[in-house]
Every structure is written in C-alpha cells, then in structure tokens.
C-alpha cells in the first residue's frame, strides 16, 4: 500500500533550525560555564573558611542543586531532549525517578551503618551473650 | 525533533510513530538511560560507604597538584581545567550537530575534530592525574591519604575514585574512538550520500552524556 507514508512526521532529514538555535547553544555555554565558576567559588569558600557544620552542609547542598541545574541544561538543550515529543521525554525521565528512592534509601542505610558501628561495643556483647545463652542451652538440652 | 508537529497531534491514535524519532536515536536514549543507572549505582554506593565512614579524606588535600607546578598547593585548579575542557568539547559537539542540520559537511568535520581534540585533552589530564596519584602511593587497595580528622583511612577512597573515574574515562575513550570513526565517515561523504547527519546526532548524545556524568563525578569527588 502506498499509504504507508509517515506523512509530515518523518524525522530525516531534519528541518534546519533557524539561526536561533546557534544563539541558544552559546547562551547555554555561558550558563554552564557560569554555574561551574560559581561551584568552584563555593568550593574555595569551603576550603578557605571553617564553617559550622550546618553552614557547611547548606553550601554543599547549594553546589548539588547547581549541578542538577547544569544537568538540566545539558540534557534539555545540548541533547535536545526538550525538543522531543512529550511521550519520548517521559519514557526517559520517569524511570529516572527511581533515583529519588535509591539515593534516600542507600544514604540512610550508610548513616545507620555508621551509627550501629559507633554504638557497637564488643565487650558488652560478649557479657550479654554469656548471660543469655547459658540458660537457653540448658533448656534446649532437656 | 518535533518542532513541525502541531501541539494537539494525537500521537497514540495509530498510523504514526508516537515518538517521532529514528530507531537508532531512540535506542541511544534508552542505552543512555541504562548507563545513567550504572553510573548512578556506582556513585550511590560511593555515597553509602562515605556516609557510613566516620571520616573521609579531604579532596582539597588529595587533589592539589598541577602538572609542572611542583609541590605548590593548588586545590581544585587541575580539575577545573578538566571540567572546562569537557564543557568546551561538548559545545563543539553541539556545533557539529548544528552544522549537520544544515548539511554542511565541512563544518561537521571541523567541529568533530575539535571535539576529538577536547576528548584527547581530557584523557591526557586524567592520565596525568592517575599517574600522579599512583606515584603518591594510591591505587586500588592502597590509599596513602589520611582522613580529614587525621585518622588513618582505609582503601575505600582510592577504590571508589579509581573505579568511577576509570569507568568514566573508559566512556570518554570509547567516545573518542567512535567520534574518530564518524568523523572519517563524514569526511568521506557517507552521511552526505545518506542525505542526513543523524549519526552525528546519535554520537553527540553519547558525548553529552559523558559530560553529564562528569558533572556528578566532579561534584561528588572533588567539590563536596
């Protein structure tokens, strides 16, 4: 059947984007460089000054947010994901939401592991085991 | 790209391709998504181990050298250079894709060559850094750097650093090799005869992804 055409939605050859797109590339370049410089500035600030742990954490959080902004610009402008159809964007982005759980769960596990090790006292453990296991064994033998 | 598509097009009503992209490009996106999970798993396991440690080596003390600068204390300087090299090579790659949209073979080849040079420069930097750290006694299983609180550190820091930057560097290396191949193809006129430069777009996606991963490697190993 000759009606197997894909009509106007054939992707190749691409319609040449207007001159606008080159401007967009350069603007994104400046944004990415600017954010990187800002990140480095915060990096030096953290290196040169001795902040309280709360402020330290706040600055580190700021750097992480800035990096996420960089990631957004790279993916949406340089990789042109922002120009794709919504359906396609969603099949890429929605699975990545799993990362929210991954990060929370695994980092929390790391913290809990540290706390458990900090509280762990081998001597106490042995005493407890001796206190408890001896009668239990007798019970088991009967 | 779907700029030509009307906003109210019913993509799922049948008879048309709901994603409106070519097969290879779609598969590149899915490959990159899976690769994002691989890198994510690496970085999250690094985060977990770092969180579970009472103290950790201070990156500003570990990564403080620059080639030919002797023992000068220059934290963040070398890695900034590496980061900018990768950003610039990402830009030259977008420009190559842009020239491809216009079917300008000369422009594609020119910007691809710059991209390849950027990739090689990055790899050179990484080789220098690895060599320098190895000289200081760091390698898989060996970590000479003390924790930030002065205690002796285990080898976790070095293990994660070499594994993750190594995996990333291997991606850059494969990217450079593929870039060289498609540049030769573009130069020989393969894409011109094909009538489109989609191949440049696909390798471009991969190349930007490698830059994207570096954003996070840079963040978690050098900045925080």
Interface residues (C-beta under 8 A of the other chain):
Chain A: X6 X7 X8 X9 X11 X12 X13 X14 X15 X16 X17 X21 X22 X25 X29 X32 X33 X36 X39 X40 X42 X43 X44 X47 X60 X63 X64 X67 X70 X71 X74 X75 X78 X79 X80 X81 X83 X84 X85 X87 X88 X91 X92 X95 X96 X98 X99 X102 X103 X106 X107 X109 X110 X111 X113 X114 X117 X118
Chain B: X1 X2 X3 X4 X5 X11 X12 X16 X17 X18 X19 X20 X21 X22 X25 X26 X29 X30 X33 X36 X37 X40 X41 X44 X45 X47 X48 X49 X50 X51 X52 X53 X54 X60 X75 X76 X80 X83 X84 X87 X90 X91 X93 X94 X95 X98 X101 X102 X103 X195 X196 X198 X201 X204 X205 X208 X209 X211 X212 X215 X216 X218 X219 X222 X223 X224
